[in-house]
Amino acid sequence: MTNKPSNTPYGLNPKESRKLGLVQPSSSNPKDVELEAAIARQIRGMGNGKIRVRAKAGKISLSGVVDDFGTKRSIADVVRTIPGVRKILNEIKVLSSD
């Protein structure tokens, strides 16, 4: 078995890319691609691997589903700390507590 370099976005294998919602880069700008990858790694590190991240000129769009408002807020707070993030559109949905 050979270790070929990955030709998928961010150097991840296709399964990892799908898990992170990063099947295709949403931008052809390398800075946006790098920013998406950095944000996805941070969110995954928080245990929230099903959040979709899109970046365009430093404007970040977050979508997906979480269990509570605290998690939604925590994700946005972490994303704000990442260099290059200028604005966040937090479209993460919170599961109903009913």
Contacts in CASP RR format, 6 or more apart in sequence:
PFRMAT RR
TARGET T0000
AUTHOR 0000-0000-0000
METHOD contacts of the structure
MODEL  1
MTNKPSNTPYGLNPKESRKLGLVQPSSSNPKDVELEAAIARQIRGMGNGK
IRVRAKAGKISLSGVVDDFGTKRSIADVVRTIPGVRKILNEIKVLSSD
5 11 0 8 1.000
6 12 0 8 1.000
6 13 0 8 1.000
8 14 0 8 1.000
8 17 0 8 1.000
9 17 0 8 1.000
9 22 0 8 1.000
9 23 0 8 1.000
9 24 0 8 1.000
9 25 0 8 1.000
9 33 0 8 1.000
9 37 0 8 1.000
10 17 0 8 1.000
10 22 0 8 1.000
10 33 0 8 1.000
10 36 0 8 1.000
10 37 0 8 1.000
10 40 0 8 1.000
12 20 0 8 1.000
12 22 0 8 1.000
14 23 0 8 1.000
17 23 0 8 1.000
19 49 0 8 1.000
19 50 0 8 1.000
20 40 0 8 1.000
20 44 0 8 1.000
20 49 0 8 1.000
20 53 0 8 1.000
21 40 0 8 1.000
21 52 0 8 1.000
21 53 0 8 1.000
22 36 0 8 1.000
22 37 0 8 1.000
22 40 0 8 1.000
22 53 0 8 1.000
25 32 0 8 1.000
25 33 0 8 1.000
25 36 0 8 1.000
26 32 0 8 1.000
26 36 0 8 1.000
26 54 0 8 1.000
26 55 0 8 1.000
26 56 0 8 1.000
27 33 0 8 1.000
27 36 0 8 1.000
27 54 0 8 1.000
27 55 0 8 1.000
27 56 0 8 1.000
29 56 0 8 1.000
29 57 0 8 1.000
31 58 0 8 1.000
31 84 0 8 1.000
32 55 0 8 1.000
32 56 0 8 1.000
32 57 0 8 1.000
32 58 0 8 1.000
33 55 0 8 1.000
35 55 0 8 1.000
35 58 0 8 1.000
35 60 0 8 1.000
35 82 0 8 1.000
35 84 0 8 1.000
35 85 0 8 1.000
36 53 0 8 1.000
36 54 0 8 1.000
36 55 0 8 1.000
38 82 0 8 1.000
39 53 0 8 1.000
39 55 0 8 1.000
39 60 0 8 1.000
39 79 0 8 1.000
39 82 0 8 1.000
39 85 0 8 1.000
40 49 0 8 1.000
40 51 0 8 1.000
40 53 0 8 1.000
42 78 0 8 1.000
42 79 0 8 1.000
42 82 0 8 1.000
43 49 0 8 1.000
43 51 0 8 1.000
43 53 0 8 1.000
43 75 0 8 1.000
43 78 0 8 1.000
43 79 0 8 1.000
46 74 0 8 1.000
46 75 0 8 1.000
46 78 0 8 1.000
48 66 0 8 1.000
48 71 0 8 1.000
48 75 0 8 1.000
50 64 0 8 1.000
50 65 0 8 1.000
51 62 0 8 1.000
51 63 0 8 1.000
51 64 0 8 1.000
51 66 0 8 1.000
51 75 0 8 1.000
51 92 0 8 1.000
52 61 0 8 1.000
52 62 0 8 1.000
52 63 0 8 1.000
52 64 0 8 1.000
53 60 0 8 1.000
53 61 0 8 1.000
53 62 0 8 1.000
54 60 0 8 1.000
54 61 0 8 1.000
54 63 0 8 1.000
55 61 0 8 1.000
57 86 0 8 1.000
58 84 0 8 1.000
58 85 0 8 1.000
58 86 0 8 1.000
58 87 0 8 1.000
59 86 0 8 1.000
59 87 0 8 1.000
59 88 0 8 1.000
59 89 0 8 1.000
60 79 0 8 1.000
60 85 0 8 1.000
60 87 0 8 1.000
60 88 0 8 1.000
60 89 0 8 1.000
61 89 0 8 1.000
61 91 0 8 1.000
62 75 0 8 1.000
62 76 0 8 1.000
62 79 0 8 1.000
62 88 0 8 1.000
62 89 0 8 1.000
62 90 0 8 1.000
62 91 0 8 1.000
62 92 0 8 1.000
63 91 0 8 1.000
63 92 0 8 1.000
63 93 0 8 1.000
64 91 0 8 1.000
64 92 0 8 1.000
64 93 0 8 1.000
65 92 0 8 1.000
65 93 0 8 1.000
65 94 0 8 1.000
65 95 0 8 1.000
66 72 0 8 1.000
66 75 0 8 1.000
66 92 0 8 1.000
66 93 0 8 1.000
66 94 0 8 1.000
66 95 0 8 1.000
67 94 0 8 1.000
67 95 0 8 1.000
68 94 0 8 1.000
68 95 0 8 1.000
68 97 0 8 1.000
69 94 0 8 1.000
71 94 0 8 1.000
72 90 0 8 1.000
72 92 0 8 1.000
72 94 0 8 1.000
75 90 0 8 1.000
75 92 0 8 1.000
76 88 0 8 1.000
76 90 0 8 1.000
76 92 0 8 1.000
79 85 0 8 1.000
79 88 0 8 1.000
80 88 0 8 1.000
END
